[in-house]
Amino acid sequence: MAEPDDVAVGPPPPLSLRGVGKSYGAVTALDGVELDLLAGEVHALMGENGAGKSTLVKMLAGVHEPDSGELLLDGVAHPLTGTAEARATGIAVIYQEPTLFPDLSVAENIFMGRQPTTRFGRIDHRAMRAACAALFDRLGVRLDPDRPARGLSIADQQMVEIAKALSFDVRVLVMDEPTSALSGVEVERLFGVVRALRDAGAAVLFISHRFDEVFDLCDRITVLRDGRWVSCDAIGDLTVDTVIRRMVGREVSSLFPKTEAPLREIALEVEGLSRAGVFHDVDFHVRGGEIVALAGLVGAGRSEVVRAVFGIDRYDSGSVRVAGKPLRPGNPAAAMAAGIALVPEDRRQQGLVMELSVQRNATLTRLWNLARFGWLSGRSEREHATEWSRRLQVKAEHITDAVSTLSGGNQQKVVLAKWLATDPAVLIVDEPTRGIDVGTKSEVHRLLSELAGEGMAVIMVSSELPEVLGMADRVLVMHEGRLVADIPRARADENSVMAAATGGQDRR
């Protein structure tokens, strides 16, 4: 029998945190956090928005340094003083929100600051395109390396970010909500890449609010709550309910608190809506008191249809009527005046002005109504924003703080507050819970159910099938730009929706 001193000890983890703390003024973001990322393992980091996950990710990326505690690389204390040093040590980070240069090409974004050069010192565009194409082949996606980043879908932007991360010699890969805008096929393709990196010895930190992904991909789960370490366990020792209780510190009675509401008159009618190459001959209606989900794979045309209904994008033919009255196409102001509100998919780029305060963002749609004799009343604006922040339980230290300082879930609440302040008859929400935690998801779902109960017509675009099945009175399924199924709640299940979404069935 071997003596204790003779017991073989494995190599130290590639990356560890010991007692790490970080504060911003009076706000404590992290307090005594412990974490070990092991080689050849996918490690999940879970917690509600505001639990400290984003701060931890920025610390690993070299954006922030800890106020206390240590960061160790291969068992040796190694503070990261910048993003370049983090990358040089083999740490690559894929953020939840893509941060591409819109006017540069895809290849230029991937190799920014480290472009291959010719022997004359000029950028070797041919070599850069070839390297970019090889990365996309590895990911199994088709993207033109010369295409400008501007105009790429969220899913394609995320793929560019993933390719950028893989272009480094990755030892530690940090993935912050990488699948939030990807289709099922794209998620499986990404997971294949992650598993290959894991099998090659990389340590992967995976952050997601989707429990099915975490339990499918990960080996261990660390839970944070209010900036503090709660637990770390092997995936086989946990259940979804256990993780939820640890994340929120309480029982979440129902993630989908859908209540029945009496149906009212038709609030929105769409007939024969078409736009060449995008969607064709789309017909549907929504009644007051009804939640209608628009489902389908990424690229099916769901977001494009609701953008056209709201007037952001023009359509070639067809009509939209609100409460029986024709709506002028291509005019968002007319849509707002008619009682339509649109909460967009990309809250940072399309829903908020990140440099402005919570107060100003929450009142952007009502500034004229809050003004007197052409002058904006600061008191009215403050009272209005405070009331909506209270109603939606927005967690902000001060409503005068920049909205960029809020967690993703609270940013989404501010977007909802901005549009609900217009008292709409029709509320369109595009991916309403993308990238937000389970507790906030439940709050958003409760709000949508309450609004429908008050007589509002709700159109919900969602890529999350449990959300679609849990919240919708009817499921409209799109496939390749066409509406191929209208499935009532009683008959909607995973098989029927996915069969229609993949083109295997037409159930209109």
MINU-747306 format. One record per residue (C-alpha): x, y, z; residue in one letter. Coordinates in steps of 0.1 Angstrom, whole numbers, padded with zeros to 4 digits, always signed. Layout:
REM residues N
XYZA...
This chain:
REM residues 508
+0000+0000+0000M+0014+0034-0010A+0021+0059+0017E+0001+0092+0014P+0033+0110+0003D+0036+0085-0026D+0001+0091-0040V+0004+0103-0076A-0008+0139-0080V-0020+0151-0114G-0010+0183-0130P-0027+0215-0116P-0057+0229-0135P-0049+0251-0165P-0069+0279-0148L-0081+0284-0112S-0096+0312-0091L-0090+0314-0054R-0111+0337-0032G-0116+0362-0060V-0135+0394-0052G-0144+0424-0073K-0164+0456-0065S-0176+0486-0085Y-0180+0514-0059G-0205+0502-0034A-0217+0473-0055V-0200+0439-0049T-0199+0419-0081A-0178+0389-0068L-0171+0379-0033D-0147+0350-0025G-0153+0330-0057V-0136+0296-0062E-0133+0279-0096L-0111+0252-0111D-0112+0246-0149L-0097+0212-0157L-0081+0201-0189A-0103+0179-0210G-0135+0191-0192E-0165+0213-0201V-0174+0232-0169H-0208+0250-0167A-0211+0283-0148L-0247+0291-0139M-0265+0318-0120G-0292+0345-0124E-0284+0377-0142N-0265+0398-0117G-0249+0368-0101A-0215+0378-0112G-0210+0356-0143K-0202+0385-0167S-0177+0400-0143T-0159+0367-0139L-0158+0363-0177V-0143+0398-0181K-0117+0389-0154M-0107+0358-0173L-0105+0379-0205A-0081+0404-0189G-0106+0432-0190V-0108+0436-0152H-0084+0426-0125E-0096+0412-0092P-0096+0434-0061D-0088+0404-0040S-0078+0367-0044G-0057+0351-0071E-0059+0338-0106L-0037+0309-0112L-0024+0294-0145L-0011+0259-0142D-0010+0264-0104G+0010+0296-0105V-0004+0330-0096A-0006+0350-0128H-0026+0382-0128P-0039+0391-0163L-0032+0428-0169T-0049+0430-0203G-0068+0412-0230T-0036+0407-0251A-0019+0389-0222E-0050+0367-0216A-0050+0357-0253R-0012+0351-0252A-0017+0326-0223T-0042+0307-0244G-0075+0320-0230I-0101+0328-0256A-0135+0343-0248V-0167+0342-0268I-0191+0368-0255Y-0229+0367-0254Q-0232+0398-0276E-0210+0398-0308P-0186+0427-0310T-0176+0429-0346L-0164+0459-0367F-0194+0463-0390P-0174+0479-0419D-0147+0453-0420L-0149+0420-0437S-0154+0387-0418V-0118+0377-0424A-0105+0411-0412E-0126+0408-0380N-0112+0374-0373I-0076+0383-0377F-0077+0419-0365M-0043+0430-0352G-0025+0398-0364R-0031+0397-0401Q-0007+0375-0421P+0018+0395-0442T+0037+0389-0474T+0075+0391-0475R+0071+0428-0484F+0053+0435-0452G+0018+0439-0468R-0013+0422-0456I-0016+0388-0473D-0053+0388-0481H-0052+0355-0499R-0036+0337-0469A-0061+0354-0445M-0091+0343-0466R-0077+0308-0468A-0072+0306-0430A-0107+0320-0425C-0122+0295-0449A-0104+0267-0430A-0119+0279-0397L-0154+0279-0412F-0149+0244-0426D-0139+0233-0391R-0172+0248-0378L-0191+0234-0407G-0206+0268-0417V-0207+0286-0450R-0197+0323-0447L-0179+0344-0473D-0146+0356-0457P-0149+0388-0478D-0184+0397-0468R-0187+0428-0446P-0198+0421-0410A-0226+0447-0413R-0259+0430-0420G-0249+0396-0407L-0276+0379-0386S-0269+0374-0349I-0263+0337-0356A-0237+0344-0382D-0221+0371-0360Q-0218+0345-0333Q-0201+0321-0357M-0176+0347-0366V-0168+0353-0329E-0164+0315-0324I-0141+0313-0354A-0120+0342-0340K-0116+0324-0307A-0106+0291-0324L-0080+0310-0345S-0059+0313-0313F-0040+0284-0297D-0068+0277-0272V-0060+0261-0238R-0090+0277-0220V-0121+0285-0240L-0148+0307-0222V-0182+0306-0239M-0207+0332-0227D-0242+0322-0240E-0228+0312-0274P-0260+0294-0285T-0286+0320-0277S-0292+0329-0313A-0284+0296-0330L-0307+0270-0345S-0307+0234-0333G-0285+0223-0362V-0260+0251-0355E-0260+0243-0318V-0252+0206-0325E-0224+0217-0349R-0210+0240-0322L-0212+0213-0296F-0192+0190-0319G-0164+0216-0320V-0165+0220-0282V-0163+0183-0276R-0134+0180-0301A-0115+0208-0282L-0123+0191-0249R-0110+0157-0262D-0078+0175-0274A-0072+0187-0238G-0087+0222-0237A-0106+0234-0206A-0140+0249-0215V-0161+0272-0194L-0197+0271-0207F-0222+0297-0196I-0258+0291-0206S-0293+0295-0192H-0305+0265-0212R-0306+0235-0189F-0309+0210-0217D-0276+0222-0232E-0258+0222-0199V-0268+0187-0190F-0260+0175-0225D-0226+0190-0228L-0210+0197-0194C-0192+0176-0169D-0195+0198-0138R-0216+0228-0128I-0206+0257-0106T-0234+0279-0093V-0231+0316-0083L-0256+0337-0065R-0253+0374-0057D-0216+0373-0066G-0208+0344-0042R-0199+0308-0048W-0228+0284-0039V-0217+0250-0051S-0197+0229-0076C-0209+0193-0084D-0206+0167-0111A-0234+0168-0136I-0245+0133-0126G-0252+0144-0090D-0276+0172-0100L-0311+0177-0113T-0326+0208-0130V-0347+0216-0099D-0316+0214-0076T-0297+0238-0098V-0326+0262-0100I-0330+0263-0062R-0293+0270-0058R-0294+0298-0085M-0324+0317-0072V-0323+0307-0035G-0360+0298-0037R-0384+0275-0055E-0395+0287-0090V-0431+0275-0089S-0437+0277-0127S-0414+0287-0155L-0444+0291-0178F-0472+0307-0158P-0496+0307-0186K-0532+0314-0177T-0563+0312-0199E-0578+0345-0211A-0610+0351-0229P-0605+0359-0266L-0615+0392-0279R-0619+0408-0313E-0592+0403-0340I-0565+0429-0332A-0541+0422-0360L-0546+0407-0395E-0518+0399-0420V-0528+0389-0455E-0506+0378-0484G-0475+0395-0470L-0445+0389-0494S-0410+0401-0499R-0389+0387-0527A-0363+0362-0514G-0373+0366-0477V-0409+0355-0471F-0439+0347-0493H-0477+0348-0489D-0478+0350-0451V-0514+0350-0436D-0523+0351-0400F-0544+0369-0374H-0541+0375-0336V-0570+0383-0312R-0569+0403-0281G-0561+0380-0251G-0542+0356-0272E-0505+0347-0272I-0494+0335-0307V-0459+0321-0311A-0440+0324-0343L-0417+0294-0344A-0392+0279-0369G-0355+0275-0374L-0331+0304-0376V-0334+0319-0411G-0370+0308-0416A-0381+0345-0419G-0399+0350-0385R-0381+0382-0375S-0383+0396-0410E-0421+0392-0410V-0426+0410-0377V-0402+0438-0388R-0423+0442-0419A-0455+0443-0399V-0441+0470-0377F-0429+0490-0407G-0391+0487-0402I-0388+0468-0435D-0409+0472-0465R-0428+0444-0482Y-0436+0439-0519D-0473+0429-0516S-0499+0420-0490G-0516+0440-0463S-0517+0446-0425V-0548+0457-0406R-0550+0468-0370V-0585+0466-0354A-0598+0463-0390G-0581+0494-0403K-0553+0493-0430P-0518+0501-0417L-0496+0522-0439R-0465+0500-0449P-0429+0509-0441G-0438+0534-0414N-0430+0525-0377P-0446+0558-0365A-0479+0548-0381A-0476+0513-0365A-0470+0529-0331M-0499+0553-0336A-0521+0523-0345A-0512+0505-0312G-0483+0481-0322I-0452+0478-0302A-0421+0458-0312L-0395+0445-0287V-0366+0436-0311P-0344+0405-0309E-0311+0425-0305D-0318+0446-0275R-0283+0462-0274R-0283+0474-0310Q-0320+0479-0317Q-0338+0482-0284G-0316+0504-0262L-0292+0534-0264V-0265+0519-0242M-0249+0552-0233E-0281+0567-0220L-0296+0562-0186S-0322+0537-0175V-0345+0566-0170Q-0341+0580-0205R-0343+0546-0222N-0375+0537-0204A-0391+0570-0216T-0379+0572-0251L-0413+0563-0266T-0431+0589-0244R-0408+0619-0243L-0433+0641-0263W-0461+0631-0239N-0440+0640-0209L-0431+0674-0222A-0449+0707-0215R-0448+0735-0240F-0421+0716-0259G-0398+0713-0228W-0392+0679-0212L-0401+0677-0176S-0373+0660-0157G-0396+0653-0128R-0423+0637-0151S-0396+0616-0168E-0382+0604-0135R-0416+0595-0120E-0426+0577-0152H-0393+0557-0153A-0395+0549-0116T-0431+0536-0119E-0422+0513-0148W-0390+0501-0132S-0410+0492-0101R-0437+0474-0121R-0412+0453-0140L-0388+0449-0110Q-0358+0464-0128V-0328+0459-0106K-0306+0491-0109A-0287+0510-0082E-0300+0543-0097H-0323+0549-0126I-0298+0576-0137T-0271+0550-0143D-0263+0540-0179A-0284+0511-0191V-0251+0494-0202S-0244+0488-0165T-0274+0465-0161L-0275+0427-0165S-0290+0413-0197G-0322+0404-0180G-0327+0439-0166N-0318+0455-0199Q-0346+0434-0214Q-0370+0447-0188K-0361+0483-0197V-0369+0476-0234V-0402+0461-0223L-0409+0491-0201A-0402+0515-0230K-0428+0498-0252W-0454+0489-0226L-0455+0526-0218A-0471+0532-0252T-0501+0512-0240D-0501+0490-0271P-0530+0468-0284A-0506+0445-0301V-0472+0436-0285L-0446+0418-0307I-0417+0403-0287V-0388+0389-0307D-0368+0363-0286E-0381+0379-0253P-0359+0357-0230T-0328+0353-0251R-0297+0353-0228G-0316+0359-0195I-0317+0337-0164D-0344+0313-0153V-0358+0336-0126G-0361+0366-0150T-0376+0343-0177K-0403+0333-0153S-0410+0371-0146E-0412+0379-0183V-0435+0349-0190H-0457+0360-0161R-0458+0395-0175L-0468+0383-0210L-0495+0361-0195S-0509+0391-0175E-0509+0414-0205L-0528+0388-0226A-0552+0385-0196G-0558+0422-0198E-0568+0419-0235G-0535+0426-0253M-0527+0406-0284A-0492+0391-0280V-0470+0378-0308I-0439+0360-0295M-0410+0350-0318V-0390+0324-0301S-0363+0298-0309S-0368+0280-0275E-0393+0252-0281L-0402+0248-0243P-0411+0285-0242E-0432+0282-0274V-0451+0252-0260L-0454+0266-0225G-0467+0300-0234M-0486+0300-0268A-0523+0296-0274D-0514+0289-0310R-0481+0281-0327V-0475+0295-0362L-0446+0277-0378V-0425+0291-0406M-0402+0272-0430H-0380+0288-0456E-0401+0320-0456G-0435+0304-0457R-0461+0299-0430L-0466+0261-0430V-0485+0253-0399A-0511+0269-0375D-0512+0245-0345I-0536+0251-0315P-0522+0247-0280R-0540+0214-0274A-0523+0198-0303R-0489+0215-0302A-0460+0193-0291D-0423+0190-0299E-0428+0165-0327N-0456+0185-0345S-0437+0218-0343V-0403+0204-0354M-0419+0184-0382A-0434+0216-0396A-0402+0237-0390A-0380+0213-0409T-0404+0211-0439G-0418+0176-0431G-0454+0187-0426Q-0479+0214-0436D-0507+0217-0411R-0524+0250-0420R
